Amino acid sequence: MKKLYEFKGEGYSIRAIARTLGISRNTVRKYLRAPEVPRPAPRQKRPSKLDPYKEFIMQRWAEGVTNCKVLLRELRACGYTGGYTILKDFVQPLRHQHQPKVTVRFETRPGE
């Protein structure tokens, strides 16, 4: 697909470029006037309903409770009003850190 500047270099009007790309004429105008490609400003991270309970979750995780259904039940008893998916997404990276120890098994003859 052609880039915006290629269209302008070929003599297309702003209106024709906007129609071809399916964007607003004002957007085309903004990009053509800008000295470089405009970048979106970084956004602040929004607080999560889970934030007040993260310390509790980490404590329970250290105690060996890794089942999200059990954690959700305990959090609801503490007043948590969020959902299961938020909890599951928070716990996901912890699962990769907590790899169970692998037991190497091998066959032996009877009596060995």
C-alpha positions in Angstrom: 0.0 0.0 0.0 1.2 3.5 -0.8 2.3 5.8 1.9 0.7 9.2 2.4 3.7 11.1 1.1 3.9 9.0 -2.1 0.3 10.1 -2.9 1.1 13.7 -2.4 4.3 13.4 -4.5 2.2 12.0 -7.4 0.0 15.1 -7.3 -3.1 13.7 -5.5 -5.2 16.2 -3.6 -5.8 16.0 0.1 -9.4 15.0 -0.5 -8.3 12.2 -3.0 -5.8 10.9 -0.5 -8.3 10.8 2.3 -10.9 9.0 0.2 -8.3 6.4 -1.0 -7.0 5.7 2.5 -10.4 6.0 4.2 -9.3 8.6 6.7 -10.3 12.2 7.5 -9.0 15.1 5.4 -7.9 16.7 8.6 -5.8 13.7 9.4 -4.2 13.8 6.0 -3.5 17.5 6.4 -2.0 17.0 9.9 0.4 14.3 8.7 1.5 16.3 5.6 2.2 19.4 7.7 4.1 17.6 10.5 7.9 17.6 10.2 8.0 14.0 11.3 5.4 11.2 11.9 3.3 12.2 14.9 3.6 9.7 17.8 0.9 9.1 20.3 1.7 10.5 23.8 2.3 7.8 26.5 -0.8 7.3 28.6 -0.8 6.8 32.4 -1.7 3.3 33.6 -5.2 3.1 35.0 -5.6 1.7 38.5 -7.0 -1.8 38.7 -9.6 -3.2 41.0 -7.0 -5.8 42.0 -4.4 -3.3 43.2 -5.4 -3.2 46.8 -5.3 -7.0 46.9 -2.0 -7.8 45.2 -0.1 -8.1 48.4 -2.6 -10.6 49.7 -2.4 -12.6 46.4 1.4 -12.7 46.5 1.2 -13.9 50.1 -1.2 -16.7 49.3 0.8 -17.6 46.2 3.9 -18.0 48.4 1.9 -20.2 50.7 1.2 -22.5 47.7 -2.3 -21.4 46.8 -2.1 -21.3 43.0 -5.7 -22.0 42.0 -7.4 -18.8 40.7 -10.9 -20.1 41.7 -9.8 -20.5 45.3 -8.0 -17.1 45.3 -11.1 -15.4 43.8 -13.3 -16.9 46.6 -10.9 -15.7 49.2 -10.7 -12.2 47.6 -14.5 -11.9 47.4 -14.6 -12.6 51.1 -12.2 -9.7 51.6 -14.4 -7.4 49.6 -13.0 -7.7 46.0 -15.6 -6.8 43.4 -13.5 -7.4 40.3 -13.7 -10.4 38.0 -11.9 -13.7 37.4 -10.2 -12.6 34.2 -8.3 -9.7 36.0 -7.1 -12.1 38.6 -6.1 -14.7 36.0 -4.2 -12.1 33.9 -2.3 -11.0 37.0 -1.3 -14.5 38.0 -0.2 -15.6 34.5 3.4 -14.3 34.8 3.7 -15.9 38.3 2.9 -19.3 36.8 6.0 -19.1 34.5 8.2 -18.3 37.5 6.8 -21.1 39.6 7.9 -24.2 37.6 7.5 -27.5 39.4 10.6 -29.6 39.9 10.9 -32.3 37.3 11.4 -35.9 38.4 13.6 -37.9 36.0 12.2 -41.4 35.9 14.0 -44.4 34.4 13.3 -48.1 34.1 15.3 -50.7 36.1 15.2 -54.4 36.2 13.4 -56.1 39.0 15.6 -56.2 42.1 17.9 -53.5 41.1 
